[in-house]
Amino acid sequence: MNLAVIGSGGREHSICYKLKQSTKIKNLFCIPGNAGTNKIAKNIKEDILNFDNLYKIIKENNIDLVIVGPEEPLVKGLVDFLKEKKIKVFGPDKYASQLEGSKAFMKNLCKEKNIPTANFGVFDNYESACQFIKKSKTPIVVKADGLAAGKGVSICSTLEEAFKNTKEILEGKFKSSNKVILEEFLEGEELSYFVIVDENSYQFFGSAQDHKRVGENDTGPNTGGMGAYSPSPLLSGQLEKKIKKKIIEPTLKALKDSGHPYKGFLYAGLMVCKGEPHLIEYNIRMGDPECQALMMRLETDLVKIIDLALVNQINNIEIKWSKKNALTIVLCANGYPFKYIKDSEIKNLSNVLINKENQIFHAGTYEKNNKIYSNGGRVLNVVSLSKNLIDARKKSIANINIVNWSDGFYRKDIGWKATNNKK
């Protein structure tokens, strides 16, 4: 089987890593890929939003199956486009992709189907939004409606801050958003819950905990994600039943009833308050960097899993996971999440011992003259699998120290809540 993964981040590198282990794979492509995917797949440089050119590449390389990694091509309808061309593709269609592509769509679905979520208002008018803010308690959460690369959410501790962020969104700070969602702040513990879905059913696909804030002790601005660990110790059998019954199943039923059954990976970002799950957001793909930790723990052939999902038989396989803990630390370019250093050479990568329990998944990298350089804010994902999170973190930090990249920084406290241990 010839298979292509769309995307260029750490998520896509980790998916390629897991796919490559399958005996079903003949040729693996990554479009456009990065310096890491280039070691295990054939990179093909192309704009992933140029659907016509992607189709030409797929035909020229006799690609049997396309797996879409990032959210933007899904939201813009790549699955619909490829299906019309009779190309086998794994991911949700454009309508179902609104779960992530429009926070207003997701929140209204919650309201309609009684899915537990924070109280909210959706506004396209600044004055109306201000009236809502004035009646709200602080902190208040301000969200851009559309995709914002993980940077469209602000937790505002004052009304003035909420007014400012609302105004910026409504004035076009994010091209994808002409609406703002104002939401009550929920106090609790975050949990990332993943499922893999076909038109008739779904299966659990792992749990994780992400660290969004740039600074240690979860301080500073939000980022795309500074690190993650899996599994989440928060997830009990009782909590999982509530998540499935109150959140996942009503969502999937609503989409199926609308004539657009969900197919693909689905990630529920949850806040657990006093044992009750509340939906904060949906992502229509694997999380990044959660995927990197999950792919280290997945023991079942990923190609077999996706093959069965494509023919609506996901329940015909038992998905097995390592009982060990996986932890990923994101090595970022200095300056991130604002203006950051680019084109900095990263040496010593070959000095890190790579095996089933230690991996480096590339994100913002490229190769030139057999040297590897940075070209993104989040540059490398240093992942370890171990008997406990403290040990996994020690192993990841030891590998970061071997890389010894002077133009990068990272959080040393990934997993601190689960371990009660910051270092």
Beta strands, then each sheet from edge to edge (+ up, - down):
strand 1: 2-7
strand 2: 27-32
strand 3: 42-43
strand 4: 65-68
strand 5: 89-90
strand 6: 120-123
strand 7: 140-144
strand 8: 153-156
strand 9: 180-184
strand 10: 189-197
strand 11: 202-210
strand 12: 213-215
strand 13: 219-222
strand 14: 227-230
strand 15: 264-273
strand 16: 276-283
strand 17: 325-333
strand 18: 358-362
strand 19: 365-368
strand 20: 371-374
strand 21: 378-386
strand 22: 408-409
sheet 1: 3+ 2+ 1+ 4+ 5+
sheet 2: 6+ 9- 7+ 8-
sheet 3: 16+ 15- 10+ 11- 14+ 17- 21+ 18-
sheet 4: 16+ 15- 10+ 11- 14+ 17- 22+
sheet 5: 12+ 13-
sheet 6: 19+ 20-
end
